[in-house]
Amino acid sequence: MNGRLSRIILLVLLSAGLSACGPSLAEKVEQADIHYRLGEVHLMDRNIADALKELTKAVELQPDNANYRNALGYAYFVRGMGPEAHKAFDRAISLDPGLSDAHLNKSALYLEEGEWDRAISAASKAAGNIFYKTPELAYNNMGWAYYNKKDYRSAVEHYAKAVQANPGFALAYYNMGLACDKAERVKDAVEAYRTAVGIAPNFLEAYFNLGMALAKYKDKAGAIRAFEKVMELAPESDLAQSAKEYIGLIK
């Protein structure tokens, strides 16, 4: 056997020996990361079954990774598996108490369940992290919880914090408009809805509610323009039909 051939056989045998011993820690970390990234792609594509499959594999390979646990919890949440989502989020938080994304997701799950006070508590933990890059999401969740508690003043305050953190957050302006509307602050509601559609020109619900608020504010022309925009954006929608009916009533 020549030297070159013996070296090739030796390399193959060494490779086989490594495989027989199972993957190394570094290989497990790499494999887990691959499954995690595939899971994220499936989540973005709303392919939840495959996302759960990949993220479960990531967690099996790296059970103490808080980000993997959080992503798995989110997949459970989207799938409507509340108890499993709670368990995954709680485990993520126990592994990394400062993981604001997990606190935020926990608050969203509480909102889904109508647990307003718990949602506020969870979101406040996310917002309280000075290093959190998107505190506006936490403030928005807190605002929605207060809105459902019929504490419209607190809701507006938290939506104001959300848009202060991110002035381009159209949803928070829209939600602020809803809260101002309920508080009979019609002028403020109009301003909030107008800002929302200025940021997101295709925001159908914001245009419709702007029309409603302008009608209350006795601005018939402005209300008609807003309702016509709804009809332009989604002519076959239920909101367009309602907008058409309101135009008839205003005229």
PyMOL commands that set and color helices and strands:
alter all, ss='L'
color gray80, all
select helices_A, chain A and resi 3-20+25-44+48-61+66-78+82-95+100-113+116-127+135-148+152-165+170-182+186-199+204-216+220-233+238-250
alter helices_A, ss='H'
color red, helices_A
deselect
rebuild
show_as cartoon
